[in-house]
C-alpha cells in the first residue's frame, strides 16, 4: 500500500534465519512506502509461542502482528488470539500460492474439522509470508542417482554407513514440532494422516505404523543423542560430511555450497522427498496474524 500517516507497528517473532530478508529489507521498504515505523522483537521459538498466546488471550496490546508457525493458526484463530482478517477487509495478494493461503483459514477449507466448528464458514485469520516445503538432501558420494524411495535410502545406509564416522540419516528429534517434521514426510508417503475426516486418529493404522517402523529402522544409522537434535544440530552433521542424507526445508540450500558453512561443497544435491506409495513432503509456512489487542491493527493490516 502506498502513502502513510506514520505511527508504529510492533511485530513479534521467533528467531529464524529465513526471516532476515523481512527484517533487513522488507520492513525498511514498508516504512518508506507507508511512513509506518516497524519495531521488530524476536526470541526463541517456544518462548515466542507462549508470549504471543498470552498477549492475545489477555489483549494486553504488546504487539500488533504475530509472526507464527502455521500449526499455531487453529489454536490462535479458534481462541480469539488473532483477528479475523476477512472482517477487517484485508485484501489478499493474488500471487500467493493457494496451498499456502489455505494455511491461514479457520476452520480449514478441507479435511477434518473439530465438531464445534463443523458448520462454520472458513475465514482468513492469517496470511502466509514464506511458503516452504521439505526436500531431500543427499551426498552424491554415496548415491549414484537421486534416491526415489525410502527403500533406496535404507539400502544405501545399510551398505555404506559406518557410524560414528559416517551416519546414514540425521533427523530433528526434539519433541513437539521438530520430530513431527521428521516423521511427516514418512507418514505422508505411506498414505497416512494424523487425523481422519471423522476426527478419529489417523496415524494408528497400518500406514502410520509402517512409517514409524521405517523410521525406527534408521535409528542404528543416526548420531547418538538425536532426541536433542533440532535443525542446527541435524544439518551440521550433513555439512560436516558425516551424514548421507536427511529431509529439511529449502532454507538449507543457501548453505550446502557455502564454504563458510559446508565442508562438502559441490557434493550435496537435492530431490523430492522419497516415496513409498507416493512422495509426501511436509508443507511449512511462516504466517502472520494481527493480535486481538493490537494497538495499531490498521497499520498491521497494511
Protein Blocks (a to p, Z undefined) as FASTA:
>chain_A
ZZieehjddddddddfklmmmmmmmmmmmmmmnopacddddddfklmmmmmmmmmmnono
pafbdcddfklmmmmmmnopaccfklnopacdfkbcfklmmmmgccdfedcddfklmmpc
cddfbdcfbdcdddddddfklocbdcfbfklmmmmmmmmgccfkbcfbdcdfbghjllmm
mmmmmmmmnopafbdfkopafklmmklmmmmmmmmmmmmmpcehklmpcfklmmmmmmno
pafbdcddfklmmmmmgmklpccghkaccdddddfkbccdddddddddddfklfblmlmm
ZZ
